[in-house]
Amino acid sequence: MAPPPPELMDDAVGEILLRIPPDDPTHLLRASLVCKPWRRLLTDPAFLRRYRAFHRAPPVLGFVRNQNRRARFIPTSSFRPPDPERRYCQVLDCRHGHILLYHASGNFLVWDPITGVDRRVPVPNTFESFSSYNAVVLCAATDCDHLDCHGGPFLVVLVATYSLILGGKLAGAWVYSSEVGKWSKSTTVQRASLVLIEKLPPVLAGDKLYSTIACSNAILRYDLRNERDLSISQIQGCSSVLYGTFLLIPAEDGGLRLAGLNNKNDCKIDLWSLETMDPDGVATWTQQGVIQLDTLLSAADSTPPLNLIGFAKAPDAYVVFVSTGAGVFMIGLESHKVTKVYDKDCGDQPIFPYSSFFTPGIASYSHATRGDQDDCVMSCWGLYMIK
């Protein structure tokens, strides 16, 4: 009989495991079942830091949508949270490994679907007077690369509109810190024609947070570094805000882009870039490209109405989600790659993509109550991953 092949050196094994794609966590599970040395390597914190740095950006594991008075996690990968729903909740944002919800009891919840932990956040004292609002959850850790934010401090940034007793309308912004446990004082700007803030995912571009105003071409901008800087800008020179649906999307350089879907005349996504924003609050845009959906989707999939319902940062570049009668499709803005991620039509209701690395080191040991660490890791992986 031929002698067995020589074993791979530990360094070679590490380089191979480092290249396991993160968008399908079952590959990591199967690798961890090969032998104990591989399992120890895949749960080593130093290796996991290298793994996240190597792949640069967390993969999209699923998205959350509001459905029948509950927030429901819809997987687009092999990741399955232990409890995929939060009843009597409305999802507001997904960012940095956390999901921000508003509970019918009158509180915010910050939900980590990987660890299963919920953290309660009280609403500001003036919350009942709001006519509309939107909010984001952000990692508050210093010098964080946002590749592994689970369990760390966080911020909740709330923007809202409300009416004054003597007339006129105000837009306000508040910041909650989990480390301090309270909300900051409000920053306000007055606008007589201000209406309602859209329930679309707010956009964080650089240090600025953007929300769109319903039934208008206005944008509400809040500077996170200068908490007294809250302003409203009008979109000019961008036809996509007049015909069809549009989304604000961050640019790679910290700027702002806009994707507009016009399905009345032709089935395409127009891409725009913010050029200037003058002191008078006028934002000027320049068209940067077009994505022809009728050449990417089949005739049945591209039949109107189509809706842009979300965006996410993928490992390579940003992607948008398009809802059609045949389901939801994820489309790369640079690669134009199309992936069907959901079989049902979401209409014009926004979805909130969830991006995070899911590795053995992230699995919450609190879900297993007995056995050594290796058994605990396997118990957690069995709970999450085995269908």
Contacts in CASP RR format, 6 or more apart in sequence:
PFRMAT RR
TARGET T0000
AUTHOR 0000-0000-0000
METHOD contacts of the structure
MODEL  1
MAPPPPELMDDAVGEILLRIPPDDPTHLLRASLVCKPWRRLLTDPAFLRR
YRAFHRAPPVLGFVRNQNRRARFIPTSSFRPPDPERRYCQVLDCRHGHIL
LYHASGNFLVWDPITGVDRRVPVPNTFESFSSYNAVVLCAATDCDHLDCH
GGPFLVVLVATYSLILGGKLAGAWVYSSEVGKWSKSTTVQRASLVLIEKL
PPVLAGDKLYSTIACSNAILRYDLRNERDLSISQIQGCSSVLYGTFLLIP
AEDGGLRLAGLNNKNDCKIDLWSLETMDPDGVATWTQQGVIQLDTLLSAA
DSTPPLNLIGFAKAPDAYVVFVSTGAGVFMIGLESHKVTKVYDKDCGDQP
IFPYSSFFTPGIASYSHATRGDQDDCVMSCWGLYMIK
8 16 0 8 1.000
10 37 0 8 1.000
10 41 0 8 1.000
13 37 0 8 1.000
13 38 0 8 1.000
13 41 0 8 1.000
14 41 0 8 1.000
14 47 0 8 1.000
17 31 0 8 1.000
17 38 0 8 1.000
17 41 0 8 1.000
17 42 0 8 1.000
17 47 0 8 1.000
17 51 0 8 1.000
18 47 0 8 1.000
18 50 0 8 1.000
18 51 0 8 1.000
18 54 0 8 1.000
19 54 0 8 1.000
20 27 0 8 1.000
20 28 0 8 1.000
20 31 0 8 1.000
21 27 0 8 1.000
21 59 0 8 1.000
22 28 0 8 1.000
22 51 0 8 1.000
22 55 0 8 1.000
22 58 0 8 1.000
22 59 0 8 1.000
22 315 0 8 1.000
22 357 0 8 1.000
22 358 0 8 1.000
22 359 0 8 1.000
23 59 0 8 1.000
23 60 0 8 1.000
23 61 0 8 1.000
23 77 0 8 1.000
23 315 0 8 1.000
24 77 0 8 1.000
24 78 0 8 1.000
25 61 0 8 1.000
25 77 0 8 1.000
25 78 0 8 1.000
25 79 0 8 1.000
25 358 0 8 1.000
25 359 0 8 1.000
25 385 0 8 1.000
26 78 0 8 1.000
26 385 0 8 1.000
28 42 0 8 1.000
28 358 0 8 1.000
28 359 0 8 1.000
28 360 0 8 1.000
29 381 0 8 1.000
29 382 0 8 1.000
29 385 0 8 1.000
31 38 0 8 1.000
31 42 0 8 1.000
32 38 0 8 1.000
32 39 0 8 1.000
32 42 0 8 1.000
32 43 0 8 1.000
32 360 0 8 1.000
32 377 0 8 1.000
32 378 0 8 1.000
32 381 0 8 1.000
33 39 0 8 1.000
33 378 0 8 1.000
36 374 0 8 1.000
39 360 0 8 1.000
39 374 0 8 1.000
39 377 0 8 1.000
40 374 0 8 1.000
41 47 0 8 1.000
42 48 0 8 1.000
42 359 0 8 1.000
42 360 0 8 1.000
42 361 0 8 1.000
43 360 0 8 1.000
43 361 0 8 1.000
43 373 0 8 1.000
43 377 0 8 1.000
45 361 0 8 1.000
48 148 0 8 1.000
48 359 0 8 1.000
48 360 0 8 1.000
48 361 0 8 1.000
48 362 0 8 1.000
49 148 0 8 1.000
51 357 0 8 1.000
51 359 0 8 1.000
52 58 0 8 1.000
52 145 0 8 1.000
52 147 0 8 1.000
52 148 0 8 1.000
52 357 0 8 1.000
52 359 0 8 1.000
53 145 0 8 1.000
53 147 0 8 1.000
55 315 0 8 1.000
55 357 0 8 1.000
56 315 0 8 1.000
57 313 0 8 1.000
57 314 0 8 1.000
57 315 0 8 1.000
57 316 0 8 1.000
57 355 0 8 1.000
58 97 0 8 1.000
58 147 0 8 1.000
58 315 0 8 1.000
58 355 0 8 1.000
58 356 0 8 1.000
58 357 0 8 1.000
59 77 0 8 1.000
59 314 0 8 1.000
59 315 0 8 1.000
59 355 0 8 1.000
59 356 0 8 1.000
59 357 0 8 1.000
60 76 0 8 1.000
60 77 0 8 1.000
60 312 0 8 1.000
60 314 0 8 1.000
60 319 0 8 1.000
60 330 0 8 1.000
60 353 0 8 1.000
60 354 0 8 1.000
60 355 0 8 1.000
61 75 0 8 1.000
61 76 0 8 1.000
61 77 0 8 1.000
61 79 0 8 1.000
61 354 0 8 1.000
61 355 0 8 1.000
61 356 0 8 1.000
61 358 0 8 1.000
62 73 0 8 1.000
62 74 0 8 1.000
62 75 0 8 1.000
62 76 0 8 1.000
62 77 0 8 1.000
62 79 0 8 1.000
62 341 0 8 1.000
62 353 0 8 1.000
62 354 0 8 1.000
63 73 0 8 1.000
63 74 0 8 1.000
63 76 0 8 1.000
63 94 0 8 1.000
63 321 0 8 1.000
63 341 0 8 1.000
63 342 0 8 1.000
63 351 0 8 1.000
63 352 0 8 1.000
63 353 0 8 1.000
63 354 0 8 1.000
64 71 0 8 1.000
64 72 0 8 1.000
64 73 0 8 1.000
64 74 0 8 1.000
64 91 0 8 1.000
64 94 0 8 1.000
64 99 0 8 1.000
64 351 0 8 1.000
64 352 0 8 1.000
64 354 0 8 1.000
65 71 0 8 1.000
65 72 0 8 1.000
65 74 0 8 1.000
65 91 0 8 1.000
65 346 0 8 1.000
65 349 0 8 1.000
65 351 0 8 1.000
65 352 0 8 1.000
66 72 0 8 1.000
66 90 0 8 1.000
66 91 0 8 1.000
66 349 0 8 1.000
69 87 0 8 1.000
69 88 0 8 1.000
69 104 0 8 1.000
70 85 0 8 1.000
70 86 0 8 1.000
70 87 0 8 1.000
70 88 0 8 1.000
70 89 0 8 1.000
71 85 0 8 1.000
71 86 0 8 1.000
71 89 0 8 1.000
71 90 0 8 1.000
71 91 0 8 1.000
71 99 0 8 1.000
71 101 0 8 1.000
72 84 0 8 1.000
72 85 0 8 1.000
73 81 0 8 1.000
73 84 0 8 1.000
73 85 0 8 1.000
73 113 0 8 1.000
73 354 0 8 1.000
74 342 0 8 1.000
74 351 0 8 1.000
75 84 0 8 1.000
76 330 0 8 1.000
76 341 0 8 1.000
76 342 0 8 1.000
78 385 0 8 1.000
78 387 0 8 1.000
79 114 0 8 1.000
79 358 0 8 1.000
79 384 0 8 1.000
79 385 0 8 1.000
80 384 0 8 1.000
80 385 0 8 1.000
80 387 0 8 1.000
81 113 0 8 1.000
81 114 0 8 1.000
81 116 0 8 1.000
81 384 0 8 1.000
82 116 0 8 1.000
82 367 0 8 1.000
82 383 0 8 1.000
82 384 0 8 1.000
83 116 0 8 1.000
84 113 0 8 1.000
86 101 0 8 1.000
86 103 0 8 1.000
86 109 0 8 1.000
86 111 0 8 1.000
86 118 0 8 1.000
88 103 0 8 1.000
88 104 0 8 1.000
88 105 0 8 1.000
89 101 0 8 1.000
89 102 0 8 1.000
89 103 0 8 1.000
89 104 0 8 1.000
89 109 0 8 1.000
90 101 0 8 1.000
90 102 0 8 1.000
91 99 0 8 1.000
91 100 0 8 1.000
91 101 0 8 1.000
91 352 0 8 1.000
92 100 0 8 1.000
92 101 0 8 1.000
92 102 0 8 1.000
92 108 0 8 1.000
92 134 0 8 1.000
92 135 0 8 1.000
92 136 0 8 1.000
92 352 0 8 1.000
93 99 0 8 1.000
93 100 0 8 1.000
93 135 0 8 1.000
93 136 0 8 1.000
93 137 0 8 1.000
93 201 0 8 1.000
93 202 0 8 1.000
93 352 0 8 1.000
94 100 0 8 1.000
94 201 0 8 1.000
94 352 0 8 1.000
94 353 0 8 1.000
94 354 0 8 1.000
94 355 0 8 1.000
95 136 0 8 1.000
95 137 0 8 1.000
95 138 0 8 1.000
95 139 0 8 1.000
95 204 0 8 1.000
96 137 0 8 1.000
96 138 0 8 1.000
96 139 0 8 1.000
96 146 0 8 1.000
96 149 0 8 1.000
96 154 0 8 1.000
97 112 0 8 1.000
97 114 0 8 1.000
97 139 0 8 1.000
97 149 0 8 1.000
97 150 0 8 1.000
97 354 0 8 1.000
97 355 0 8 1.000
97 356 0 8 1.000
98 110 0 8 1.000
98 111 0 8 1.000
98 112 0 8 1.000
98 137 0 8 1.000
98 139 0 8 1.000
98 149 0 8 1.000
98 154 0 8 1.000
99 110 0 8 1.000
99 111 0 8 1.000
99 112 0 8 1.000
99 113 0 8 1.000
99 137 0 8 1.000
99 352 0 8 1.000
99 354 0 8 1.000
100 108 0 8 1.000
100 109 0 8 1.000
100 110 0 8 1.000
100 111 0 8 1.000
100 135 0 8 1.000
100 136 0 8 1.000
100 137 0 8 1.000
100 156 0 8 1.000
101 108 0 8 1.000
101 109 0 8 1.000
101 110 0 8 1.000
101 111 0 8 1.000
102 108 0 8 1.000
102 109 0 8 1.000
102 135 0 8 1.000
103 109 0 8 1.000
106 123 0 8 1.000
106 127 0 8 1.000
107 120 0 8 1.000
107 121 0 8 1.000
107 122 0 8 1.000
107 123 0 8 1.000
108 120 0 8 1.000
108 121 0 8 1.000
108 122 0 8 1.000
108 123 0 8 1.000
108 135 0 8 1.000
108 156 0 8 1.000
108 176 0 8 1.000
109 118 0 8 1.000
109 119 0 8 1.000
109 120 0 8 1.000
109 121 0 8 1.000
110 118 0 8 1.000
110 119 0 8 1.000
110 121 0 8 1.000
110 137 0 8 1.000
110 154 0 8 1.000
110 156 0 8 1.000
110 178 0 8 1.000
111 117 0 8 1.000
111 118 0 8 1.000
112 118 0 8 1.000
112 150 0 8 1.000
112 151 0 8 1.000
113 354 0 8 1.000
114 150 0 8 1.000
114 356 0 8 1.000
114 358 0 8 1.000
114 362 0 8 1.000
114 363 0 8 1.000
114 364 0 8 1.000
115 150 0 8 1.000
115 151 0 8 1.000
115 362 0 8 1.000
115 364 0 8 1.000
115 366 0 8 1.000
116 364 0 8 1.000
117 151 0 8 1.000
117 364 0 8 1.000
119 154 0 8 1.000
119 178 0 8 1.000
121 156 0 8 1.000
121 176 0 8 1.000
121 178 0 8 1.000
124 158 0 8 1.000
124 174 0 8 1.000
124 183 0 8 1.000
124 186 0 8 1.000
126 162 0 8 1.000
126 186 0 8 1.000
127 133 0 8 1.000
127 160 0 8 1.000
129 162 0 8 1.000
129 163 0 8 1.000
130 160 0 8 1.000
130 161 0 8 1.000
130 162 0 8 1.000
131 160 0 8 1.000
131 161 0 8 1.000
131 162 0 8 1.000
131 163 0 8 1.000
131 169 0 8 1.000
131 196 0 8 1.000
132 160 0 8 1.000
132 161 0 8 1.000
132 195 0 8 1.000
132 196 0 8 1.000
132 197 0 8 1.000
132 214 0 8 1.000
133 158 0 8 1.000
133 159 0 8 1.000
133 160 0 8 1.000
133 161 0 8 1.000
133 197 0 8 1.000
134 158 0 8 1.000
134 159 0 8 1.000
134 160 0 8 1.000
134 197 0 8 1.000
134 198 0 8 1.000
134 199 0 8 1.000
134 200 0 8 1.000
134 202 0 8 1.000
134 211 0 8 1.000
135 156 0 8 1.000
135 157 0 8 1.000
135 158 0 8 1.000
135 159 0 8 1.000
135 202 0 8 1.000
136 156 0 8 1.000
136 157 0 8 1.000
136 202 0 8 1.000
136 204 0 8 1.000
136 209 0 8 1.000
137 154 0 8 1.000
137 155 0 8 1.000
137 156 0 8 1.000
138 154 0 8 1.000
138 155 0 8 1.000
138 156 0 8 1.000
138 157 0 8 1.000
138 204 0 8 1.000
139 146 0 8 1.000
139 149 0 8 1.000
139 152 0 8 1.000
139 153 0 8 1.000
139 154 0 8 1.000
139 155 0 8 1.000
140 152 0 8 1.000
140 153 0 8 1.000
140 154 0 8 1.000
140 155 0 8 1.000
140 177 0 8 1.000
140 178 0 8 1.000
140 179 0 8 1.000
141 149 0 8 1.000
141 152 0 8 1.000
141 153 0 8 1.000
147 357 0 8 1.000
148 357 0 8 1.000
148 362 0 8 1.000
150 356 0 8 1.000
150 362 0 8 1.000
152 178 0 8 1.000
153 177 0 8 1.000
153 178 0 8 1.000
153 179 0 8 1.000
154 178 0 8 1.000
155 175 0 8 1.000
155 176 0 8 1.000
155 177 0 8 1.000
155 178 0 8 1.000
156 175 0 8 1.000
156 176 0 8 1.000
157 173 0 8 1.000
157 174 0 8 1.000
157 175 0 8 1.000
157 176 0 8 1.000
157 202 0 8 1.000
157 209 0 8 1.000
157 222 0 8 1.000
157 224 0 8 1.000
158 173 0 8 1.000
158 174 0 8 1.000
158 175 0 8 1.000
158 176 0 8 1.000
158 183 0 8 1.000
159 171 0 8 1.000
159 172 0 8 1.000
159 173 0 8 1.000
159 197 0 8 1.000
159 202 0 8 1.000
159 209 0 8 1.000
159 211 0 8 1.000
159 220 0 8 1.000
159 222 0 8 1.000
159 230 0 8 1.000
160 171 0 8 1.000
160 172 0 8 1.000
160 173 0 8 1.000
160 174 0 8 1.000
160 197 0 8 1.000
161 169 0 8 1.000
161 170 0 8 1.000
161 171 0 8 1.000
161 172 0 8 1.000
161 194 0 8 1.000
161 195 0 8 1.000
161 196 0 8 1.000
161 197 0 8 1.000
162 169 0 8 1.000
162 170 0 8 1.000
162 172 0 8 1.000
163 169 0 8 1.000
163 170 0 8 1.000
164 170 0 8 1.000
168 190 0 8 1.000
168 192 0 8 1.000
169 190 0 8 1.000
169 191 0 8 1.000
169 192 0 8 1.000
169 193 0 8 1.000
169 194 0 8 1.000
169 195 0 8 1.000
170 188 0 8 1.000
170 189 0 8 1.000
170 190 0 8 1.000
170 191 0 8 1.000
170 194 0 8 1.000
171 188 0 8 1.000
171 189 0 8 1.000
171 191 0 8 1.000
171 194 0 8 1.000
171 197 0 8 1.000
171 220 0 8 1.000
171 230 0 8 1.000
171 232 0 8 1.000
172 186 0 8 1.000
172 187 0 8 1.000
172 188 0 8 1.000
172 189 0 8 1.000
172 230 0 8 1.000
173 186 0 8 1.000
173 187 0 8 1.000
173 188 0 8 1.000
173 222 0 8 1.000
173 227 0 8 1.000
173 230 0 8 1.000
174 183 0 8 1.000
174 184 0 8 1.000
174 185 0 8 1.000
174 186 0 8 1.000
174 187 0 8 1.000
175 183 0 8 1.000
175 184 0 8 1.000
175 224 0 8 1.000
175 227 0 8 1.000
176 182 0 8 1.000
176 183 0 8 1.000
176 184 0 8 1.000
177 184 0 8 1.000
184 227 0 8 1.000
187 222 0 8 1.000
187 227 0 8 1.000
187 228 0 8 1.000
187 229 0 8 1.000
187 230 0 8 1.000
188 230 0 8 1.000
189 230 0 8 1.000
189 231 0 8 1.000
189 232 0 8 1.000
191 232 0 8 1.000
193 216 0 8 1.000
194 213 0 8 1.000
194 218 0 8 1.000
194 232 0 8 1.000
195 213 0 8 1.000
195 214 0 8 1.000
195 215 0 8 1.000
195 216 0 8 1.000
196 213 0 8 1.000
196 214 0 8 1.000
196 215 0 8 1.000
197 211 0 8 1.000
197 212 0 8 1.000
197 213 0 8 1.000
197 214 0 8 1.000
197 220 0 8 1.000
198 211 0 8 1.000
198 212 0 8 1.000
198 213 0 8 1.000
198 214 0 8 1.000
199 350 0 8 1.000
200 211 0 8 1.000
200 212 0 8 1.000
200 247 0 8 1.000
200 248 0 8 1.000
200 310 0 8 1.000
200 350 0 8 1.000
201 310 0 8 1.000
201 311 0 8 1.000
201 350 0 8 1.000
201 352 0 8 1.000
202 209 0 8 1.000
202 210 0 8 1.000
202 211 0 8 1.000
203 209 0 8 1.000
203 210 0 8 1.000
203 211 0 8 1.000
203 248 0 8 1.000
203 249 0 8 1.000
203 250 0 8 1.000
203 256 0 8 1.000
204 210 0 8 1.000
204 250 0 8 1.000
205 248 0 8 1.000
205 250 0 8 1.000
205 251 0 8 1.000
205 254 0 8 1.000
205 255 0 8 1.000
205 256 0 8 1.000
206 250 0 8 1.000
206 254 0 8 1.000
206 255 0 8 1.000
207 223 0 8 1.000
207 224 0 8 1.000
207 225 0 8 1.000
208 221 0 8 1.000
208 222 0 8 1.000
208 223 0 8 1.000
208 224 0 8 1.000
208 256 0 8 1.000
209 221 0 8 1.000
209 222 0 8 1.000
209 223 0 8 1.000
209 224 0 8 1.000
210 219 0 8 1.000
210 220 0 8 1.000
210 221 0 8 1.000
210 222 0 8 1.000
210 248 0 8 1.000
210 256 0 8 1.000
211 219 0 8 1.000
211 220 0 8 1.000
212 218 0 8 1.000
212 219 0 8 1.000
212 220 0 8 1.000
212 248 0 8 1.000
213 219 0 8 1.000
213 220 0 8 1.000
213 232 0 8 1.000
217 234 0 8 1.000
217 235 0 8 1.000
217 236 0 8 1.000
217 238 0 8 1.000
217 241 0 8 1.000
217 242 0 8 1.000
218 232 0 8 1.000
218 233 0 8 1.000
218 234 0 8 1.000
218 235 0 8 1.000
219 232 0 8 1.000
219 233 0 8 1.000
219 234 0 8 1.000
219 235 0 8 1.000
219 248 0 8 1.000
219 283 0 8 1.000
220 230 0 8 1.000
220 231 0 8 1.000
220 232 0 8 1.000
221 229 0 8 1.000
221 230 0 8 1.000
221 231 0 8 1.000
221 232 0 8 1.000
221 233 0 8 1.000
221 277 0 8 1.000
222 229 0 8 1.000
222 230 0 8 1.000
223 229 0 8 1.000
223 230 0 8 1.000
231 281 0 8 1.000
232 281 0 8 1.000
233 277 0 8 1.000
233 281 0 8 1.000
233 282 0 8 1.000
233 283 0 8 1.000
234 281 0 8 1.000
234 282 0 8 1.000
234 283 0 8 1.000
235 241 0 8 1.000
235 258 0 8 1.000
235 283 0 8 1.000
235 285 0 8 1.000
236 282 0 8 1.000
236 283 0 8 1.000
236 284 0 8 1.000
236 285 0 8 1.000
237 284 0 8 1.000
237 285 0 8 1.000
238 258 0 8 1.000
238 272 0 8 1.000
238 285 0 8 1.000
238 287 0 8 1.000
239 270 0 8 1.000
240 246 0 8 1.000
240 258 0 8 1.000
240 259 0 8 1.000
240 260 0 8 1.000
240 261 0 8 1.000
240 262 0 8 1.000
240 270 0 8 1.000
240 272 0 8 1.000
241 258 0 8 1.000
241 260 0 8 1.000
243 262 0 8 1.000
243 264 0 8 1.000
243 265 0 8 1.000
244 260 0 8 1.000
244 261 0 8 1.000
244 262 0 8 1.000
244 263 0 8 1.000
244 264 0 8 1.000
245 260 0 8 1.000
245 261 0 8 1.000
245 307 0 8 1.000
245 308 0 8 1.000
245 348 0 8 1.000
246 258 0 8 1.000
246 259 0 8 1.000
246 260 0 8 1.000
246 261 0 8 1.000
246 308 0 8 1.000
247 258 0 8 1.000
247 259 0 8 1.000
247 260 0 8 1.000
247 308 0 8 1.000
247 310 0 8 1.000
247 311 0 8 1.000
247 320 0 8 1.000
248 256 0 8 1.000
248 257 0 8 1.000
248 258 0 8 1.000
249 256 0 8 1.000
249 257 0 8 1.000
249 258 0 8 1.000
249 259 0 8 1.000
249 311 0 8 1.000
249 318 0 8 1.000
249 320 0 8 1.000
249 333 0 8 1.000
250 256 0 8 1.000
250 257 0 8 1.000
250 313 0 8 1.000
250 318 0 8 1.000
251 257 0 8 1.000
251 273 0 8 1.000
251 274 0 8 1.000
252 317 0 8 1.000
255 273 0 8 1.000
255 274 0 8 1.000
256 273 0 8 1.000
256 274 0 8 1.000
257 271 0 8 1.000
257 272 0 8 1.000
257 273 0 8 1.000
257 274 0 8 1.000
257 288 0 8 1.000
258 271 0 8 1.000
258 272 0 8 1.000
258 273 0 8 1.000
258 274 0 8 1.000
258 285 0 8 1.000
259 269 0 8 1.000
259 270 0 8 1.000
259 271 0 8 1.000
259 272 0 8 1.000
259 308 0 8 1.000
259 311 0 8 1.000
259 320 0 8 1.000
259 333 0 8 1.000
260 269 0 8 1.000
260 270 0 8 1.000
260 271 0 8 1.000
260 272 0 8 1.000
260 308 0 8 1.000
261 268 0 8 1.000
261 269 0 8 1.000
261 270 0 8 1.000
261 306 0 8 1.000
261 307 0 8 1.000
261 308 0 8 1.000
261 322 0 8 1.000
262 268 0 8 1.000
262 270 0 8 1.000
263 304 0 8 1.000
263 305 0 8 1.000
263 306 0 8 1.000
264 304 0 8 1.000
266 292 0 8 1.000
266 294 0 8 1.000
267 292 0 8 1.000
267 293 0 8 1.000
267 294 0 8 1.000
267 297 0 8 1.000
267 302 0 8 1.000
267 304 0 8 1.000
267 306 0 8 1.000
268 290 0 8 1.000
268 291 0 8 1.000
268 292 0 8 1.000
268 293 0 8 1.000
268 294 0 8 1.000
269 290 0 8 1.000
269 291 0 8 1.000
269 293 0 8 1.000
269 308 0 8 1.000
269 320 0 8 1.000
269 322 0 8 1.000
269 331 0 8 1.000
270 287 0 8 1.000
270 289 0 8 1.000
270 290 0 8 1.000
271 287 0 8 1.000
271 288 0 8 1.000
271 289 0 8 1.000
271 290 0 8 1.000
271 291 0 8 1.000
271 333 0 8 1.000
272 285 0 8 1.000
272 286 0 8 1.000
272 287 0 8 1.000
272 288 0 8 1.000
273 285 0 8 1.000
273 286 0 8 1.000
273 287 0 8 1.000
273 288 0 8 1.000
274 283 0 8 1.000
274 284 0 8 1.000
274 285 0 8 1.000
275 284 0 8 1.000
275 285 0 8 1.000
275 286 0 8 1.000
276 283 0 8 1.000
276 284 0 8 1.000
277 283 0 8 1.000
277 284 0 8 1.000
278 284 0 8 1.000
291 331 0 8 1.000
291 333 0 8 1.000
291 336 0 8 1.000
293 302 0 8 1.000
293 306 0 8 1.000
293 322 0 8 1.000
293 331 0 8 1.000
294 302 0 8 1.000
296 302 0 8 1.000
296 331 0 8 1.000
296 336 0 8 1.000
296 338 0 8 1.000
297 324 0 8 1.000
297 329 0 8 1.000
297 338 0 8 1.000
300 326 0 8 1.000
301 324 0 8 1.000
301 325 0 8 1.000
301 326 0 8 1.000
301 327 0 8 1.000
301 329 0 8 1.000
302 324 0 8 1.000
303 324 0 8 1.000
303 325 0 8 1.000
305 347 0 8 1.000
306 322 0 8 1.000
306 323 0 8 1.000
306 324 0 8 1.000
307 322 0 8 1.000
307 323 0 8 1.000
307 346 0 8 1.000
307 347 0 8 1.000
307 348 0 8 1.000
308 320 0 8 1.000
308 321 0 8 1.000
308 322 0 8 1.000
308 323 0 8 1.000
309 321 0 8 1.000
309 322 0 8 1.000
309 323 0 8 1.000
309 328 0 8 1.000
309 346 0 8 1.000
309 347 0 8 1.000
309 348 0 8 1.000
309 349 0 8 1.000
309 350 0 8 1.000
309 351 0 8 1.000
310 320 0 8 1.000
310 321 0 8 1.000
310 350 0 8 1.000
310 351 0 8 1.000
310 352 0 8 1.000
310 353 0 8 1.000
311 318 0 8 1.000
311 319 0 8 1.000
311 320 0 8 1.000
311 321 0 8 1.000
311 353 0 8 1.000
312 318 0 8 1.000
312 319 0 8 1.000
312 321 0 8 1.000
312 330 0 8 1.000
312 353 0 8 1.000
312 355 0 8 1.000
313 319 0 8 1.000
313 355 0 8 1.000
314 332 0 8 1.000
314 355 0 8 1.000
316 334 0 8 1.000
316 335 0 8 1.000
317 332 0 8 1.000
317 333 0 8 1.000
317 334 0 8 1.000
317 335 0 8 1.000
318 332 0 8 1.000
318 333 0 8 1.000
318 334 0 8 1.000
319 330 0 8 1.000
319 331 0 8 1.000
319 332 0 8 1.000
319 333 0 8 1.000
320 330 0 8 1.000
320 331 0 8 1.000
320 332 0 8 1.000
320 333 0 8 1.000
321 328 0 8 1.000
321 329 0 8 1.000
321 330 0 8 1.000
321 331 0 8 1.000
321 341 0 8 1.000
321 351 0 8 1.000
321 353 0 8 1.000
322 328 0 8 1.000
322 329 0 8 1.000
322 331 0 8 1.000
323 345 0 8 1.000
323 346 0 8 1.000
323 347 0 8 1.000
323 348 0 8 1.000
323 349 0 8 1.000
324 345 0 8 1.000
325 345 0 8 1.000
326 340 0 8 1.000
326 343 0 8 1.000
326 345 0 8 1.000
327 340 0 8 1.000
327 342 0 8 1.000
327 343 0 8 1.000
327 344 0 8 1.000
327 345 0 8 1.000
327 346 0 8 1.000
328 340 0 8 1.000
328 341 0 8 1.000
328 342 0 8 1.000
328 344 0 8 1.000
328 345 0 8 1.000
328 346 0 8 1.000
328 351 0 8 1.000
329 338 0 8 1.000
329 339 0 8 1.000
329 340 0 8 1.000
329 341 0 8 1.000
330 338 0 8 1.000
330 339 0 8 1.000
330 340 0 8 1.000
330 341 0 8 1.000
331 337 0 8 1.000
331 338 0 8 1.000
331 339 0 8 1.000
332 338 0 8 1.000
356 362 0 8 1.000
358 384 0 8 1.000
360 377 0 8 1.000
360 380 0 8 1.000
360 381 0 8 1.000
361 377 0 8 1.000
363 377 0 8 1.000
363 380 0 8 1.000
363 381 0 8 1.000
363 384 0 8 1.000
364 380 0 8 1.000
365 373 0 8 1.000
365 376 0 8 1.000
365 377 0 8 1.000
365 380 0 8 1.000
367 379 0 8 1.000
367 380 0 8 1.000
367 383 0 8 1.000
368 375 0 8 1.000
368 376 0 8 1.000
368 379 0 8 1.000
368 380 0 8 1.000
END
